Amino acid sequence: MSFWFTCGGMLAVTFGSRLSGLTLRMRLPAFWLRFLHFVPIAVFAALVTPSLQGSRGEGGIRVAAAVLSGVVAWRTKQLALAIAAGMVAFWLLRLLPG
Amino acid sequence: MPLWLGVVPFGLAYAVIARDAGLSLIETQALSLLVFAGSAQVSAVGLFARGAGGLEVVLTTFLLNVRHVLYGMSLARRVPMTPRERVVGAYFLTDEAYGVSIARDAHTFPFVLGAELSLFITWNLATLAGALLGGVIPDPEKIGVDFVFPIAFLALLVPLLRRRADVVVAVVAGLVAWLLSKWLPGGLPVLGAGAGGALLGAVLTRKEPAE
């Protein structure tokens, strides 16, 4: 049940933002325009780090595979390619002894 | 259209992550049909997996999606729309649809709606395919599917880093979230580091010209 409350809340804030821009006449101060530019950067970065280490003592190889995945994302800008490279590197590094 | 090509892997990744986070097929699809906001949906399922509360998920969604106010204001200035068209146009508005509508000269409501609906259909089909795929992966824990979380967000983050301030904000927000996650449960580290990081960026760039 709590999922559907959360889903309803997400719908409300998302649709509310989209509709208010299309219907209301207003101007945002420059400071908040710059704030909005940095929101996805800060949120995505904040989602990466807490889950990077994992819970099975594989922190080292997970960080190494993530670095490789980040380099692929930087060079290619292809989401699917970066995720695939990171997962394959992770699986290969796990196979190494030690 | 190349626009759709970018949406498909994103939608697949979202749905696989959502299923791994414990969402059912219906719930995974419902977010794509009702909320229809890629980065907010991926963030939400990432937060669900961390055991975040509903309020934390909704606040993070708001933080991420309040930028749509800007798209709406910009579109409303260029495209004449009736009140009913505004409601329909708002429901399906996304970053990509806004980008396409602004880039073309054809500033009419049918063009905007066509761009929006093509993305909505592609996003939902990719969600369905990913949700079915995510449901049949055997023993997801053992093959380390949870590692998709950090690298998917990393792959979303990296192309956004264009200026020095972008990199500073990403590093600080990442470090703060990592430290906070040792003491605070659920979605609070993400919400705190996200809002704090964006504030830091706005302060750091106060002397730079707007993009």
Interface residues (C-beta under 8 A of the other chain):
Chain A: S2 F3 F5 T6 C7 G9 M10 L11 A12 V13 T14 F15 S17 R18 L19 S20 G21 L22 T23 L24 M26 L28 A30 F31 W32 L33 R34 F35 L36 H37 F38 V39 P40 I41 A42 V43 F44 A45 A46 L47 V48 T49 P50 S51 L52 G54 E58 R62 A65 A66 S69 G70 V72 A73 W74 K77 Q78 L79 A80 A82 I83 G86 M87 F90 W91 R94
Chain B: G6 P9 F10 L12 A13 L23 E27 A30 L31 L34 V35 F36 A37 S39 A40 S43 A44 G46 L47 A49 R50 G54 L55 V57 V58 T60 T61 F62 L63 L64 N65 V66 R67 H68 V69 L70 Y71 G72 M73 S74 L75 A76 M81 P83 R86 V87 G89 A90 Y91 L93 I143 G144 D146 F147 V148 F149 P150 I151 A152 F153 L154 A155 L156 L157 V158 P159 L160 L161 A165 D166 V169 A170 V171 A173 G174 L175 V176 A177 W178 S181 P189 V190 A193 G194 A195 G196 G197 A198 L199 L200 G201 A202 T205 R206 A210 E211
